[in-house]
Amino acid sequence: MSRSAHPAGPRHADVLTEGHYTAPAADLNALDEKVWSRTVRRNEDGVATVAGIEVTRLAEEFGTPAYFLDEADFRARCRAWADAFGKDADVFYAGKAFLSRAVVRWLHEEGLNLDVCSGGELATALAAGMPAERIAFHGNNKSAREIERAVSAGVGRIVLDSFQEIVQVAHIAQRLGRRQPVQIRVTVGVEAHTHEFIATAHEDQKFGIALADGQAAEAVRRALKLDGIELIGIHSHIGSQIFDMAGFEVSARRVVQLLAEVRDEHGVELPEIDLGGGLGIAYTSEDDPREPHDIAKALSDIVTRECESAGLRTPRISVEPGRAIVGPTAFTLYEVGTIKPLEGLRTYVSVDGGMSDNIRTALYDAEYSVALVSRRSDAEAMLTRVVGKHCESGDIVVRDAFLPADLAPGDLIAVPATGAYCRSMASNYNHALRPPVVAVRDGEARVLVRRETEEDLLRLDVGH
């Protein structure tokens, strides 16, 4: 997908070509269950509710913008992934999607493991009581301090991302008197059908050790010789927001070929293979994500078939869903401010948040849905662009969407499927205050991560 390279960002008044956007839904009041969390409904007055709570009440109590996370939906998705893969596989929730101490406790209670990729994520996981042996530690540039903390805590695996990290982890573990389980992340040359910036397995990128030119095989050889580490498997991740399993098939075939080479050269059959995450979710009604049981069967069939062909025992499979679990469970609630019609183009609808609470549209050209949720409307549809209040022409939340023509300042609109990456990537651009994350369940709401305050901003500013 091409993107503008202009330093000011994407052009803000592109004229859409015929057929670029989808025609308006027959009923703008309908809430497509594919993109909203499972307890979202409209009541008889037309107000959207989540877990039985009206969004108008949530806005009054917690303010806007705010993220509302459906706890029952989150837990149900955790169980669905755990049930789909069963006891002979491991599911690691990718904490980068969204992490808080409450979420870590939910994961623990629902039987999932946790994948972290920074010292801060590791600290959150340990502070919330996740058993260290159920934690995997990722990252392409782990510091010595992060590695030492992970080894000291006893994390279940460290995913090695470079030749120097193989030696570094081994030395630190040996100094601490530990033998640290590790996997080697390999880049298999598969580029998932996704945005360039979130395709992470083609060779021209920062992650992993390439299969090409025998580099991954050399990494395995070195890891097997070091006393401080125990090589338990190979890790591969091919991208994000993937619907097509073909990429996983090619990736698994190449990883299994590496396992066969390891067996033939070293007489060792590595017991595990991690296929990463990246499974897509529905951001719009046009998206068609696969169910966890379908994904589990497809991945299991692929690995089993490739291992049988290579004469290998089938290794234990691990996967790392993050977005696929938390993404659909939350929405962001905004209050409408300025409404600016542009004759012959579209209507710009400004909200009280923007790229500081959802950078994904500006960063990835991500597509989202949006709905008027504080009331029902029978007005005709108007083409809109939902934008934020920041000093950037690229400050777009929903690029093209149809909303009722009687939309007015003070109305509440909501963007679904914002559970993944939105709060994790939120910023204080323009000194915006990052929104709260509020859990809703069984008619009750509670803050998981509080709204930032001006005092928070000023407390970090130590200059006088």
Stockholm file with secondary structure:
# STOCKHOLM 1.0

chainA/1-464         MSRSAHPAGPRHADVLTEGHYTAPAADLNALDEKVWSRTVRRNEDGVATVAGIEVTRLAEEFGTPAYFLDEADFRARCRAWADAFGKDADVFYAGKAFLSRAVVRWLHEEGLNLDVCSGGELATALAAGMPAERIAFHGNNKSAREIERAVSAGVGRIVLDSFQEIVQVAHIAQRLGRRQPVQIRVTVGVEAHTHEFIATAHEDQKFGIALADGQAAEAVRRALKLDGIELIGIHSHIGSQIFDMAGFEVSARRVVQLLAEVRDEHGVELPEIDLGGGLGIAYTSEDDPREPHDIAKALSDIVTRECESAGLRTPRISVEPGRAIVGPTAFTLYEVGTIKPLEGLRTYVSVDGGMSDNIRTALYDAEYSVALVSRRSDAEAMLTRVVGKHCESGDIVVRDAFLPADLAPGDLIAVPATGAYCRSMASNYNHALRPPVVAVRDGEARVLVRRETEEDLLRLDVGH
#=GR chainA/1-464 SS CCCCCCTTCSCTTCCCCTTSSCCCCSCTTCCCTTTSCTTCEECTTSCEEETTEEHHHHHHHHCSSEEEEEHHHHHHHHHHHHHHHCTTEEEEEETTSCCCHHHHHHHHHHTCEEEECSHHHHHHHHHTTCCGGGEEECCSSCCHHHHHHHHHHTCSEEEECSHHHHHHHHHHHHHTTCCEEEEEEEECSCCCSSCGGGCCCSSSSSSSEESGGGHHHHHHHHHHHCTTEEEEEEECCCCSSBCCTHHHHHHHHHHHHHHHHHHHHHSCCCCEEECCCCBCCCSSTTCCCCCHHHHHHHHHHHHHHHHHHHTCCCCEEEECCSHHHHGGGEEEEEEEEEEEEETTTEEEEEESCCTTTCCHHHHHCCCCCCEECSSCCCSCEEEEEEECSSSCTTCEEEEEEEEETTCCTTCEEEEESCSSSTTTTCCCGGGCCCCCEEEEETTEEEEEECCCCHHHHHHHCCCC
#=GC SS_cons         CCCCCCTTCSCTTCCCCTTSSCCCCSCTTCCCTTTSCTTCEECTTSCEEETTEEHHHHHHHHCSSEEEEEHHHHHHHHHHHHHHHCTTEEEEEETTSCCCHHHHHHHHHHTCEEEECSHHHHHHHHHTTCCGGGEEECCSSCCHHHHHHHHHHTCSEEEECSHHHHHHHHHHHHHTTCCEEEEEEEECSCCCSSCGGGCCCSSSSSSSEESGGGHHHHHHHHHHHCTTEEEEEEECCCCSSBCCTHHHHHHHHHHHHHHHHHHHHHSCCCCEEECCCCBCCCSSTTCCCCCHHHHHHHHHHHHHHHHHHHTCCCCEEEECCSHHHHGGGEEEEEEEEEEEEETTTEEEEEESCCTTTCCHHHHHCCCCCCEECSSCCCSCEEEEEEECSSSCTTCEEEEEEEEETTCCTTCEEEEESCSSSTTTTCCCGGGCCCCCEEEEETTEEEEEECCCCHHHHHHHCCCC
//
